[in-house]
Amino acid sequence: MPVNKPLPTTLVGSYPQPDWLIDRKKLAGRFPPRVRARELWRVADEWLEQAQDDATLLAIHDQERAGLDIITDGEMRRESYSNRFATALDGVDIDNPGTALDRSGHPNPVPRVVGRIRRRHPVEVRDVKFLRANTDRPIKITVPGPFTMSQQAQDDYYKDEVALAMDYAAAVNEEIKDLFAAGADVVQVDEPYMQARAEKAKRFGPQALDRALEGVTGTTAVHICFGYAAIIHQRPSGYSFLPEFETTKIDQISIETAQANLDCSILAKLPSKTILLGVLDLSDMNIETPETVAKRIRRALPHIAPERIVVAPDCGLKYLPRDVARGKMKAMVDGAAIVRRELATG
C-alpha cells in the first residue's frame, strides 16, 4: 500500500501510553527495561490485552487525526521497544536475569542467555493484524534488532557475541516474514546500539542486519539514534555509524537531525536509501511551529532528493505527554505540507 506523495509522514514507532494503562512515573524513572517489567502496568493481567487494544485504538486515532500517512500501533503493548520480543525467545532465562551496561554506562538487568536463541512463536503478528483491521492507511510495525539485542543480554552460553547476534538475527528474520504476511507495509528494525557501540557494530552489525533481512521482500527500515531524549540528554554532533548501512539490504534508515542539529551532508553517503528524517526535537516540550519543521526538512534537501525522504520524529514519542505528542505530530504534518507545496511550485 504505497503512499503516493512526496514527504510522507510517520512515527518512529512508539506513542505515549495512557496513564490508566501504565505507570508513567515509574516508566520515566528508570532506564528502558530489558527484562519484563509487569509492575509498570496499571491493569490486571486478565484485562490487560483488552486495555492494550483500547490504547492502540487511541494511538491510531491520534495519528490519523494529526494526518500521518503511515500508521504504527504506538507500541502500546510494550514496556520497552525491545523487551517484549527479546524475552519471548527460547534460550533466555528471564526469571534469573543477568546484568549488562546500558548505553549510558549504568548496569541494567538484562535477559540471560543460557541456550540456543530460537523464536518459539510469532510475537507481534496479532499486533499487526489488529492494526491492519483498524486503519485504512499504510501501517508500520517495529522489532528490536539482532545487534542491539546481543548487547542487551548476558551471554552465558555462546561466549561469542557474533554467533549470538546471528542467532538473534535468525529469530528476527522469522518474525519479519510473519509480520509482512500478516499485513505490515513496513517493518522497522530498531538498532540504537549500532550508534552506541559503533566499533563493534562495524565488525558485525551489517552482517547481522542482513541475516535478519534474508529472503524478506517487503519494505524494511532501520532506526538508529542517540537514545531517548528523556533519558540520554547529551547528543554528539554526528553519527559514528551510518554510511555503513549503504551496503546492507535495508530500504530505509531512520535518523535524528533535530535535537542533535545534525549536519545533513552525511546523507549523501547513502545514495540508494530512503531516509526517515527526524525533524521533531523530543528534548523540548515546546511544540514546534510548522515552519520550524519545514526548515529542518529543507536542511536535508541539498543532500537528498525529496522523493527519498519520509518525515518523522527524531525517536519514539513514548516519554512525551500525550498532548505534546499530538501537537508535535500535527506540526510535523503541517511542516511537511509547507515543503511539499514549495516543491510543487518550483
Buried (B, 14 or more C-beta within 10 A) or exposed (E): EEBEEBBBBBBBBBBBBBEEBBBBEEBEEEBBBBBBBEEBBBBEEEEBEEBBBBBBBBBBEBBBEBBBBBBBBBBBBBBBBBBBBBBBBEBBBBEEBBEBBBBEEEEBBBBBBBEBBEBEEBBBBEBBBBBBEBBEBBBBBBBBBBBBBBBBBBBEBBEEBBBBBBBBBBBBBBBBBBBBEBBBBBBBBBBBBBBBBBEBBEEBBBBBBBBBBEEBEBBBBBBBBBBBBBBBEEBEEEBBBBEBBBEBBBBBBBBBBBBBEBEBEBBEEBEEBBBBBBBBBBBEEEBBEBEBBBBBBBBBBEBBEBEBBBBBBBBBBBBBEBEBBBBBBBBBBBBBBBBBEBEEEE
